[in-house]
């Protein structure tokens, strides 16, 4: 027989899992508590045994995403360019791969312009998390190619990459034409590759 505390923990986890899936696909404003509880296969009234509000659930969902995301676990490892640009390809509202779980980038993709103070704070946290991750990956790439970029330039590159990724995904999500969406994403990837290649080319020139 299950212990009541264990059962409550499992119920809470089901709600968070359902919320994470819906929030990451549709954004905070377009998802209702009723939809979340239906996705979790629980009654609407059970929600308030676990969370005071939809904002509180969104916060819990975001924290769990950071804990569980494979992107978070891979932050400290040097990864190839293919992994660097995969942020946009791996997760967006129209995911092509069913085994890719929501990541912190979903907050950036969905919550641009949201004026809810709590959501804006999470947006900032998501941005800072991903920017730091990108900075670490850029540093690893620089070491591999013996590029001497200063901290300020590395941070600016991370900012530019995030701007390109988020802009491309945000635009692609509202474009109806599949081919155009694909081209938007590919253009963003090529822009990122060009930014990184510029540093590598500069390193080669300095050696010559």
C-alpha positions in Angstrom: 0.0 0.0 0.0 1.4 3.4 -1.0 2.2 5.9 1.7 0.1 9.1 1.4 3.2 11.2 1.1 4.5 9.1 -1.7 1.2 9.3 -3.5 1.1 13.1 -3.2 4.6 13.3 -4.5 3.7 11.2 -7.5 0.5 13.3 -8.2 2.6 16.5 -8.0 5.1 15.0 -10.4 2.3 14.1 -12.9 0.9 17.7 -12.7 4.4 19.2 -13.3 5.1 16.8 -16.2 1.8 17.7 -17.9 2.3 21.4 -17.3 5.8 21.3 -18.7 4.7 19.7 -21.9 1.8 22.1 -22.4 3.7 25.3 -21.3 6.6 24.4 -23.5 4.4 23.9 -26.5 1.9 26.8 -26.1 3.3 29.2 -23.5 2.0 30.3 -20.1 -1.0 32.5 -21.2 -2.5 29.9 -23.6 -2.6 27.0 -21.1 -5.3 26.7 -18.5 -5.3 24.8 -15.2 -8.2 22.7 -16.6 -6.1 21.7 -19.6 -3.1 20.8 -17.4 -5.2 18.6 -15.1 -6.9 16.9 -18.1 -3.4 16.2 -19.5 -2.4 14.8 -16.1 -5.6 12.8 -16.0 -6.6 14.2 -12.6 -9.5 16.3 -11.4 -9.4 20.1 -11.5 -9.9 20.3 -7.8 -6.8 18.3 -7.1 -4.6 21.1 -8.5 -4.9 23.2 -5.4 -3.7 20.4 -3.1 -0.3 20.9 -4.7 -0.1 24.5 -6.1 -1.5 27.9 -5.1 -1.7 29.2 -8.6 -0.7 28.6 -12.2 2.3 30.9 -11.7 3.5 28.7 -8.9 3.2 25.6 -11.1 5.0 27.4 -13.9 7.9 28.1 -11.5 8.0 24.5 -10.3 7.9 23.3 -13.9 10.8 25.6 -14.8 12.9 24.4 -11.9 12.3 20.8 -12.7 13.3 21.4 -16.4 16.6 22.9 -15.3 17.3 19.9 -13.1 16.3 17.2 -15.6 17.3 18.7 -18.9 20.1 16.9 -20.7 21.3 20.4 -21.8 21.9 21.3 -18.1 23.9 18.1 -17.5 26.1 18.7 -20.6 27.0 22.3 -19.7 30.5 21.5 -18.5 31.5 19.2 -21.4 33.2 20.5 -24.6 30.7 19.9 -27.4 31.0 20.2 -31.2 29.4 23.0 -33.2 26.6 20.5 -34.2 25.5 20.4 -30.5 25.8 24.2 -30.2 23.3 24.9 -32.9 21.1 22.0 -32.0 19.3 24.1 -29.4 17.0 25.4 -32.1 16.7 22.2 -34.0 16.1 20.0 -31.0 13.3 21.8 -29.3 10.6 24.2 -30.6 6.9 24.2 -30.7 6.8 22.0 -33.8 9.3 19.3 -32.6 10.2 16.7 -35.2 11.7 14.3 -32.6 9.3 12.8 -30.1 12.1 11.9 -27.7 13.4 15.4 -27.1 12.1 16.7 -23.8 11.4 20.4 -23.0 14.4 22.5 -22.1 14.9 25.9 -20.5 15.0 27.4 -24.0 11.2 26.8 -24.2 10.7 29.7 -21.8 12.6 32.0 -24.2 10.7 30.7 -27.2 7.3 31.1 -25.7 7.3 34.0 -23.3 8.7 37.0 -25.2 6.6 40.0 -24.3 4.8 38.4 -21.4 4.3 41.2 -18.8 3.6 38.9 -15.8 6.3 39.8 -13.3 6.9 36.2 -12.2 7.2 34.9 -15.8 9.6 37.8 -16.7 11.8 36.7 -13.8 11.8 33.1 -15.2 12.5 34.4 -18.6 15.6 36.2 -17.2 16.7 33.1 -15.4 16.3 31.0 -18.6 18.2 33.5 -20.6 21.1 33.6 -18.1 21.2 29.8 -17.9 21.5 29.4 -21.6 23.9 32.3 -22.1 26.2 30.7 -19.5 26.0 27.3 -21.2 26.8 28.9 -24.6 29.7 30.8 -23.2 31.2 27.6 -21.8 30.8 25.8 -25.1 32.3 28.7 -27.0 35.3 28.6 -24.6 35.7 24.9 -25.2 35.6 25.5 -29.0 38.1 28.3 -28.7 40.5 26.1 -26.8 40.1 23.4 -29.5 40.9 25.8 -32.3 43.4 27.9 -30.2 41.3 31.0 -30.5 42.1 33.9 -28.1 38.8 35.6 -27.5 38.4 37.7 -24.3 35.5 37.3 -21.9 33.6 40.2 -23.2 33.7 39.0 -26.8 32.7 35.5 -25.7 29.7 36.8 -23.9 28.7 38.9 -26.9 28.9 35.9 -29.1 26.7 34.0 -26.7 24.2 36.9 -26.8 24.2 37.0 -30.6 23.7 33.2 -30.8 20.8 33.3 -28.4 19.2 36.2 -30.3 19.5 34.3 -33.5 18.1 31.0 -32.1 15.2 32.6 -30.3 14.3 34.9 -33.2 14.4 32.1 -35.6 12.3 29.7 -33.5 9.8 32.5 -32.6 9.3 33.4 -36.3 9.1 29.8 -37.4 6.4 29.0 -34.9 4.0 31.5 -36.6 4.8 30.7 -40.2 2.4 28.4 -41.8 4.6 27.1 -44.6 6.7 24.1 -43.6 9.4 24.8 -46.2 9.8 28.4 -45.1 10.0 27.4 -41.4 12.8 24.9 -42.3 14.7 27.6 -44.2 14.4 30.1 -41.3 15.9 27.5 -39.0 18.6 26.6 -41.4 19.5 30.3 -42.0 19.8 30.8 -38.2 22.1 27.8 -38.0 24.3 29.1 -40.8 24.5 32.5 -39.2 25.8 30.8 -36.0 28.3 28.8 -37.9 29.5 31.9 -39.6 30.0 33.7 -36.3 32.1 30.8 -34.9 34.0 30.3 -38.1 35.0 34.0 -38.1 36.9 33.4 -34.9 38.6 30.3 -36.2 39.6 32.1 -39.4 41.1 34.9 -37.4 43.1 32.5 -35.4 44.6 31.0 -38.5 45.5 34.4 -39.9 47.3 35.2 -36.6 49.4 32.1 -37.0 50.3 32.8 -40.6 
